[in-house]
């Protein structure tokens, strides 16, 4: 059975995060979603780290389960990996750089060593679950690998304007420019909500690196809005019941002998991300990529620089443009559309909308009705991911009604409309089949009728 993994979340010890985001709350929501492997998030925070050491039991090397105090039996089927996010703010090349990255630790003992090194370098670990360091990303990576060679660092939400490796406001133009001679140890980048794999496939710098996706969730309902799905490789038994931290890391590193591999990623429609287009929120100015070229990068209202969005930044750094006819669209037995590059060299992906967002739309944006229907579906039909990508339309209609079936079908077929986000404003997805754009029509006509081998 595939492992749906969300390895980038935050805890209640980070700013602007739900107070229900502790180990129990994360595990409860992950169970509803159908997520098998979760990040702990924020493990370097002293109070949270103490909770982690008390409540998590190692069930295989580097993989943990939430247990009862008395009998040490797992409370959920959800497993945890020690993953956190760290921020570096520093000067390089005459510019202020703001880089966020994920750090995966192979054990609690190694995490403790990392915490001590962060403290030595002046990090205020009590101030926020995502600490800020004044040293470069390259120096952080060197520090981590000196502690343990199995620690993994992944640039987080790689295209976000303000805090990412390729960000328009404070990032770099290549992995090598950021990490120098340590770039060979960067095995993956995280897409972030405002980009999808197609956009990242256009960057030669990422040709041999894995493209991973995680939620960066600040509350339980946001878990799993993006995930990476691991499946058995040809070198292992066709099961994923028992796996280790190293198995996950080897899959991300694309090691030939790995027991697991990345099967596919589950993505936002990138237009829904809050930095997809360029613009200036305060003045209500929003430009697509072509408008930026025609009108420039200065706000026509206040004359201040626009926040250049992910779409434009990808175009600036891309080595090629992937057109729709260069993509392959394959559907599995449930009608879910997988997107491949033409040569099938990269891992495919699917694009989804969280179930609660769908329910809000079909319930006229009534939060109470949507939440009640969500709980009924989870209790009587299956997990959120089973409903979105596996259950038959007949099963969905029987429990959820015709409106839900009619909403999920175009979603699986990639026939949705998205009003793009910009400068911190999330885009708006509409699944109503009466609302289509020219781009959506083009997607529909370019999606083939071939069948995708079952990945879920």
Secondary structure, 3 states (H helix, E strand, C coil): CCEEEECCECCCCCCCCCCCCCHHHHHHHHHHHCCCEEECCCCCCHHHHHHHHHHEEEEECCEEEEECCCCCCEEEEEEEEEEEEEEEEEEECCEEEEEEEEEEECCHHHHHHHHHHHHHCCCCCCCCCCCEECCCHHHHHHHHHHHCCCCEEEECCCCCCCCCCCCCCCCCCCHHHHHHHHHHHCCEEECCCCCCHHHHHCCHHHCCCEEECCCCECCHHHCCCCEEEEEECCCCCCCCCCCCHHHHHHHHCCCCCCCEEEEEEEECCHHHCCCCEEEEHHHCEEECHHHHHHHCCECCCCCCECECCHHHHHHHHCCCCCCHHHEEEEECCCCCEEEEECCCCCCEEEECCCHHHHHHHHCCCCHHHHHHHHHHHHHHCCCHHHHHHCCCHHHHHHHHCHHHHHHHHHHHCCCCEEECCECCECCEEECCCCCCCHHHHHHHHHCCCCECCCCC
